[in-house]
Amino acid sequence: MLRNNQGQRSALAMLPLVFFLSVANAQDNRQDAIERVLDGTTSVRYIDKPLSRVLADLAKRHAISIRMDDRVAKANPNSPGLAISIELRDVSLRSVLRLLLREHNLEYVNEGNRLLVTTSEHAENSHQEERYAIPESVASDTDGFAAAIRETLLMNDSLGTAEIIGSELVVRAPRAVRAKISDLVAQFQPAKDAEKTAAQLEIDQILQQPADMNFVFTPLAEAMQQISRSHGLRVIIDRKSLEQAGITPDVPVTFELKGVDLGRSLRFLLNTCNLSYIVKDQWVQVTTKAIVDAHRELVVHTFPIAAEPHMPKLREMFLKRKPMALTAGDNRIVTFKNHFIVYGTRPIQKAVKQYVDALAVRFNKRPAVQNAQKDVKKEENRFADPFAG
């Protein structure tokens, strides 16, 4: 009888866990179901229809729930009644929503049981879940890989979470963080398998296209709008940073260049105003050179494989030589296998690359480690400082 009671108590104790897992799985399934609907094709034709009615019609036609966030009305009380005119045939529902919302600085968020139409600012900061296949190169230490991501980018739960579930890395974080993690995962893939998001590939292709520019005393904001319309590229001016630098979006630009790719042409044009740009996940952001220089990227730097046991020592030596890596804001260097995962500014990335290259040159001049039983101290000295004679 006692055994039966103990068994019942054990079974009851497991109920909350089973319930939690069931709810989590159901949430994932609902999100996946909405993603499949978004990928499905549709055709639309709306002429001067209020946004609220357009969303209601799309929700009814595709059997999903679409709700307008209260933040939209607070940001612009006229938003629900905004007139929408759009006609598209045989395109994905995802593309339809992006096109009709983007014009009004709105976006949608997949909340699992519904789509929430909200402000771009809220969508940018919203913690959404994304799943990534584990690259084969890190499969032997998936927990270490997730820990490296947490240490490099997340730091605390307010910035997001990363965990291994089955054969996937599951991340819940703001969009900017997810974009960096997506890029990080791609860097651990073989070169032929590395993939960018569809939006990133589209921006890359647009920036590589030839462009003709001819502006004469044209306000900067107007010039960016013309470039955006001509090339189908979303260009956003970082007005706050420009204002802090004493530059207004109405500053006149005079610039002419033909037959050069759009990326370089845009950089040359902005340079006349002491500005530059950063490629975000879905748009190009025009900002000050100081912001561009301070922009932190996530890059994987790979050391010779035999250096793996000595990575903490290599990191220590680098930080001694480059103390700015410790003092320059949020720059972070995390060791994982025979890699430095570096979240830092361009100067930091350049310094790390030089360090790795110098070590590789030194390493290639020395015989490979044959005996794993060699004195550990001797091996540490061997790899500790690649600049030593």
C-alpha positions as CSV (number, residue, x, y, z in Angstrom):
1,M,0.0,0.0,0.0
2,L,2.9,2.3,0.9
3,R,4.5,1.7,-2.5
4,N,1.2,2.6,-4.3
5,N,0.9,5.9,-2.4
6,Q,4.5,6.7,-3.2
7,G,3.9,5.9,-6.8
8,Q,0.8,8.2,-6.8
9,R,2.7,11.0,-5.3
10,S,5.5,10.6,-7.9
11,A,3.0,10.7,-10.7
12,L,1.3,13.8,-9.2
13,A,4.6,15.5,-8.9
14,M,5.3,14.9,-12.6
15,L,2.0,16.5,-13.6
16,P,3.1,20.2,-13.6
17,L,6.1,19.3,-15.7
18,V,4.1,17.3,-18.2
19,F,1.5,20.1,-18.3
20,F,4.2,22.7,-18.9
21,L,5.8,20.7,-21.7
22,S,2.4,20.2,-23.3
23,V,1.6,23.9,-23.2
24,A,5.0,24.8,-24.7
25,N,4.6,22.2,-27.5
26,A,1.1,23.5,-28.2
27,Q,2.5,27.1,-28.4
28,D,5.2,26.0,-30.8
29,N,2.6,24.2,-33.0
30,R,0.4,27.2,-33.1
31,Q,3.3,29.5,-34.1
32,D,4.3,27.0,-36.8
33,A,0.7,26.8,-38.1
34,I,0.6,30.6,-38.5
35,E,4.0,30.6,-40.2
36,R,2.6,28.1,-42.7
37,V,-0.4,30.4,-43.4
38,L,2.0,33.4,-43.9
39,D,4.0,31.4,-46.4
40,G,0.8,30.5,-48.4
41,T,0.0,32.5,-51.5
42,T,-2.8,35.0,-51.8
43,S,-4.2,37.8,-54.0
44,V,-5.5,41.1,-52.7
45,R,-7.1,44.2,-54.1
46,Y,-8.0,47.1,-51.8
47,I,-8.8,50.7,-52.8
48,D,-8.9,53.3,-50.0
49,K,-10.0,50.7,-47.5
50,P,-9.4,51.4,-43.7
51,L,-6.5,49.5,-42.3
52,S,-8.7,47.9,-39.7
53,R,-11.1,46.5,-42.3
54,V,-8.2,45.2,-44.5
55,L,-6.8,43.3,-41.5
56,A,-10.2,41.9,-40.6
57,D,-10.7,40.7,-44.2
58,L,-7.3,39.0,-44.3
59,A,-7.9,37.4,-41.0
60,K,-11.3,36.0,-42.1
61,R,-10.0,34.8,-45.5
62,H,-7.0,33.0,-44.0
63,A,-8.7,31.8,-40.8
64,I,-6.2,33.4,-38.5
65,S,-6.5,35.9,-35.7
66,I,-5.1,39.4,-36.4
67,R,-5.3,42.0,-33.7
68,M,-4.3,45.7,-33.7
69,D,-2.0,46.5,-30.8
70,D,-3.1,49.4,-28.5
71,R,0.3,50.9,-29.0
72,V,-0.6,51.7,-32.6
73,A,-3.5,53.9,-31.7
74,K,-1.4,55.6,-29.0
75,A,1.3,56.4,-31.5
76,N,-1.1,57.5,-34.1
77,P,-4.8,57.8,-33.2
78,N,-5.7,57.7,-36.9
79,S,-4.0,54.4,-37.6
80,P,-7.0,52.1,-37.7
81,G,-8.7,54.4,-40.2
82,L,-5.6,54.8,-42.5
83,A,-6.6,54.3,-46.1
84,I,-5.0,51.3,-47.7
85,S,-4.6,50.9,-51.5
86,I,-2.8,47.8,-52.6
87,E,-3.2,45.2,-55.4
88,L,-1.1,42.1,-55.6
89,R,-1.6,38.7,-57.2
90,D,-0.1,35.3,-56.2
91,V,2.2,36.5,-53.5
92,S,2.7,35.2,-49.9
93,L,0.5,36.6,-47.2
94,R,3.7,37.5,-45.4
95,S,4.7,39.8,-48.3
96,V,1.2,41.4,-48.4
97,L,1.3,42.2,-44.7
98,R,4.8,43.6,-44.8
99,L,4.1,45.8,-47.8
100,L,0.8,47.3,-46.5
101,L,2.1,47.8,-42.9
102,R,5.6,49.1,-43.8
103,E,4.2,52.2,-45.4
104,H,2.8,53.2,-42.1
105,N,5.8,52.2,-40.0
106,L,3.9,49.2,-38.6
107,E,4.9,45.5,-38.4
108,Y,3.4,42.2,-37.2
109,V,4.5,39.8,-34.5
110,N,3.6,36.1,-34.4
111,E,2.4,35.5,-30.9
112,G,1.5,31.9,-31.5
113,N,-2.3,32.2,-31.2
114,R,-2.5,35.4,-33.3
115,L,-0.7,38.0,-35.3
116,L,-0.3,41.3,-33.4
117,V,0.0,44.4,-35.6
118,T,2.2,46.8,-33.7
119,T,4.6,49.7,-34.0
120,S,8.0,49.0,-35.6
121,E,9.7,49.9,-32.3
122,H,7.7,47.3,-30.3
123,A,8.3,44.7,-33.0
124,E,12.0,45.4,-32.9
125,N,12.2,44.9,-29.1
126,S,9.7,42.1,-28.9
127,H,11.1,38.7,-27.6
128,Q,10.2,36.3,-30.4
129,E,11.3,32.7,-30.7
130,E,13.5,31.4,-33.5
131,R,15.0,28.0,-34.0
132,Y,18.3,27.1,-35.6
133,A,19.7,23.7,-36.7
134,I,22.8,22.9,-34.7
135,P,25.9,23.1,-37.1
136,E,27.8,19.8,-37.3
137,S,31.0,21.6,-36.2
138,V,29.6,22.3,-32.7
139,A,27.5,19.1,-32.3
140,S,30.0,17.6,-29.9
141,D,29.4,20.4,-27.4
142,T,26.0,21.9,-27.9
143,D,25.7,23.0,-24.3
144,G,29.0,24.8,-24.6
145,F,27.8,26.5,-27.8
146,A,24.6,27.7,-26.2
147,A,26.6,28.9,-23.2
148,A,28.9,30.8,-25.5
149,I,25.9,32.6,-27.1
150,R,24.5,33.5,-23.7
151,E,27.9,34.8,-22.6
152,T,28.5,36.8,-25.8
153,L,25.1,38.3,-26.6
154,L,22.5,37.7,-24.0
155,M,24.2,38.2,-20.7
156,N,20.9,38.2,-18.8
157,D,17.3,37.0,-19.3
158,S,16.1,40.6,-20.1
159,L,18.0,40.3,-23.4
160,G,16.7,36.9,-24.2
161,T,17.3,33.2,-23.7
162,A,19.1,30.4,-25.6
163,E,18.9,26.7,-25.0
164,I,19.3,23.4,-26.8
165,I,16.1,21.5,-27.3
166,G,16.7,18.2,-29.2
167,S,18.8,19.0,-32.3
168,E,17.9,22.7,-32.3
169,L,19.1,25.9,-30.7
170,V,16.0,27.7,-29.5
171,V,16.4,31.4,-29.0
172,R,13.8,33.9,-27.6
173,A,15.1,37.4,-28.0
174,P,14.6,40.8,-29.7
175,R,15.0,40.9,-33.5
176,A,18.4,42.5,-33.5
177,V,19.8,39.8,-31.2
178,R,18.2,37.0,-33.3
179,A,19.7,38.4,-36.4
180,K,23.2,38.3,-34.8
181,I,22.7,34.8,-33.6
182,S,21.5,33.7,-37.1
183,D,24.7,35.2,-38.5
184,L,26.8,33.5,-35.8
185,V,25.2,30.1,-36.5
186,A,25.9,30.6,-40.2
187,Q,29.6,31.2,-39.5
188,F,29.9,27.8,-38.0
189,Q,28.4,26.2,-41.1
190,P,30.6,25.0,-44.0
191,A,31.0,27.9,-46.4
192,K,28.8,26.3,-49.0
193,D,26.0,25.9,-46.4
194,A,26.2,29.3,-44.8
195,E,22.9,31.1,-45.3
196,K,21.7,34.6,-44.8
197,T,18.1,35.5,-44.2
198,A,16.1,36.2,-47.4
199,A,15.9,39.9,-46.4
200,Q,19.7,40.1,-46.0
201,L,20.3,38.4,-49.4
202,E,17.9,40.8,-51.0
203,I,19.6,43.8,-49.5
204,D,23.0,42.5,-50.6
205,Q,21.8,42.0,-54.2
206,I,20.3,45.5,-54.3
207,L,23.5,47.1,-53.0
208,Q,25.5,45.4,-55.7
209,Q,23.3,46.7,-58.5
210,P,24.7,49.6,-60.6
211,A,23.2,52.9,-59.7
212,D,23.1,56.4,-61.2
213,M,22.9,59.3,-58.8
214,N,22.4,62.9,-59.6
215,F,21.3,65.2,-56.8
216,V,21.7,69.0,-56.8
217,F,21.0,70.8,-53.5
218,T,18.5,68.0,-52.7
219,P,17.5,67.6,-49.0
220,L,19.1,64.4,-47.6
221,A,15.8,62.9,-46.5
222,E,14.4,63.5,-50.0
223,A,17.5,61.9,-51.6
224,M,17.1,58.8,-49.4
225,Q,13.4,58.6,-50.4
226,Q,14.3,58.7,-54.0
227,I,16.9,56.0,-53.6
228,S,14.5,53.9,-51.6
229,R,11.8,54.1,-54.3
230,S,14.2,53.6,-57.2
231,H,15.8,50.5,-55.8
232,G,13.1,49.0,-53.7
233,L,15.4,49.4,-50.6
234,R,14.1,50.4,-47.2
235,V,16.3,53.3,-46.1
236,I,15.8,54.7,-42.6
237,I,17.5,57.9,-41.3
238,D,18.7,57.7,-37.7
239,R,17.3,61.1,-36.9
240,K,18.3,61.1,-33.2
241,S,22.0,60.4,-33.9
242,L,22.0,63.0,-36.7
243,E,20.4,65.6,-34.4
244,Q,23.1,64.9,-31.7
245,A,25.8,65.5,-34.3
246,G,24.2,68.7,-35.4
247,I,23.0,67.4,-38.8
248,T,19.5,67.8,-40.0
249,P,17.7,65.4,-42.4
250,D,17.1,68.5,-44.6
251,V,20.8,69.2,-45.1
252,P,21.2,69.7,-48.9
253,V,23.4,67.2,-50.9
254,T,25.0,67.7,-54.3
255,F,26.3,64.5,-55.7
256,E,26.6,62.9,-59.1
257,L,28.0,59.4,-59.9
258,K,27.1,56.8,-62.6
259,G,27.8,53.2,-63.2
260,V,29.0,52.4,-59.6
261,D,27.2,49.9,-57.4
262,L,24.6,51.3,-55.1
263,G,26.5,50.3,-51.9
264,R,29.6,52.3,-52.8
265,S,27.6,55.2,-54.3
266,L,25.5,55.5,-51.2
267,R,28.6,55.5,-49.0
268,F,30.3,58.2,-51.2
269,L,27.1,60.3,-51.1
270,L,26.7,60.1,-47.3
271,N,30.4,60.8,-46.8
272,T,29.8,64.3,-48.1
273,C,27.7,64.9,-45.0
274,N,30.2,63.0,-42.7
275,L,27.6,60.2,-42.5
276,S,27.6,56.5,-43.4
277,Y,25.2,53.5,-43.2
278,I,24.7,50.2,-41.4
279,V,22.9,47.2,-43.0
280,K,20.3,46.0,-40.6
281,D,18.3,42.7,-40.9
282,Q,15.6,44.3,-43.1
283,W,16.8,47.8,-44.0
284,V,19.7,50.2,-44.4
285,Q,20.1,52.7,-41.6
286,V,21.7,56.1,-42.3
287,T,23.7,57.3,-39.3
288,T,26.8,59.1,-38.2
289,K,30.3,57.8,-38.7
290,A,30.7,57.6,-35.0
291,I,27.8,55.2,-34.7
292,V,29.1,53.1,-37.6
293,D,32.5,52.9,-35.9
294,A,30.9,51.9,-32.6
295,H,28.6,49.4,-34.3
296,R,29.3,45.9,-32.8
297,E,29.4,42.9,-35.0
298,L,29.5,39.2,-34.0
299,V,32.4,37.4,-35.7
300,V,33.9,33.9,-35.2
301,H,37.7,33.9,-35.4
302,T,39.2,30.4,-35.8
303,F,42.6,29.4,-34.4
304,P,44.6,26.3,-35.5
305,I,42.8,23.2,-34.1
306,A,45.8,22.2,-31.9
307,A,45.4,25.5,-30.0
308,E,42.0,24.4,-28.5
309,P,43.4,23.4,-25.1
310,H,45.1,26.8,-24.8
311,M,42.2,29.1,-25.7
312,P,41.7,30.6,-22.3
313,K,45.5,31.4,-22.2
314,L,45.3,33.0,-25.7
315,R,42.4,35.1,-24.6
316,E,44.3,36.3,-21.5
317,M,47.3,37.2,-23.6
318,F,45.3,39.1,-26.2
319,L,43.5,41.1,-23.5
320,K,46.9,42.0,-22.0
321,R,48.0,43.3,-25.3
322,K,44.7,45.0,-26.2
323,P,43.2,46.3,-23.0
324,M,40.7,48.3,-25.0
325,A,38.9,45.0,-25.6
326,L,38.1,45.1,-21.9
327,T,37.3,48.8,-21.5
328,A,35.5,49.6,-24.7
329,G,31.9,49.4,-23.7
330,D,30.1,46.1,-24.4
331,N,32.9,44.4,-26.4
332,R,33.1,40.7,-25.4
333,I,35.4,37.9,-26.3
334,V,34.3,34.3,-25.5
335,T,36.3,31.1,-26.2
336,F,34.6,28.1,-27.7
337,K,36.6,25.1,-28.9
338,N,39.3,26.6,-31.1
339,H,37.4,29.8,-31.7
340,F,37.1,33.3,-30.4
341,I,33.5,34.5,-30.6
342,V,33.9,38.2,-30.6
343,Y,31.1,40.7,-30.2
344,G,32.8,44.0,-30.8
345,T,33.5,47.1,-32.9
346,R,35.4,47.0,-36.1
347,P,38.8,48.0,-34.4
348,I,38.3,45.1,-32.0
349,Q,37.6,42.7,-34.8
350,K,40.6,43.9,-36.8
351,A,42.9,43.5,-33.7
352,V,41.6,39.9,-33.1
353,K,42.1,39.0,-36.8
354,Q,45.7,40.2,-36.7
355,Y,46.3,38.2,-33.5
356,V,44.8,35.0,-35.0
357,D,46.8,35.5,-38.3
358,A,50.0,36.0,-36.3
359,L,49.4,32.9,-34.4
360,A,48.7,30.9,-37.5
361,V,52.0,32.0,-39.1
362,R,53.9,31.0,-35.9
363,F,52.0,27.7,-35.7
364,N,52.7,26.7,-39.3
365,K,56.4,27.1,-38.6
366,R,56.3,24.5,-35.8
367,P,55.7,20.8,-35.9
368,A,52.2,19.6,-34.9
369,V,51.6,18.2,-31.4
370,Q,52.3,14.5,-31.6
371,N,52.3,13.4,-28.0
372,A,49.2,14.4,-25.9
373,Q,51.1,13.5,-22.8
374,K,53.6,16.3,-23.2
375,D,54.1,18.7,-20.4
376,V,51.0,21.0,-20.3
377,K,53.0,24.0,-19.1
378,K,55.4,23.6,-22.1
379,E,52.4,23.6,-24.5
380,E,50.9,26.6,-22.9
381,N,54.1,28.5,-23.3
382,R,54.2,27.4,-26.9
383,F,50.9,28.9,-27.7
384,A,50.7,31.6,-25.2
385,D,52.2,34.5,-27.2
386,P,52.3,34.1,-31.0
387,F,54.4,37.3,-31.2
388,A,57.2,35.8,-29.2
389,G,60.4,34.9,-31.0
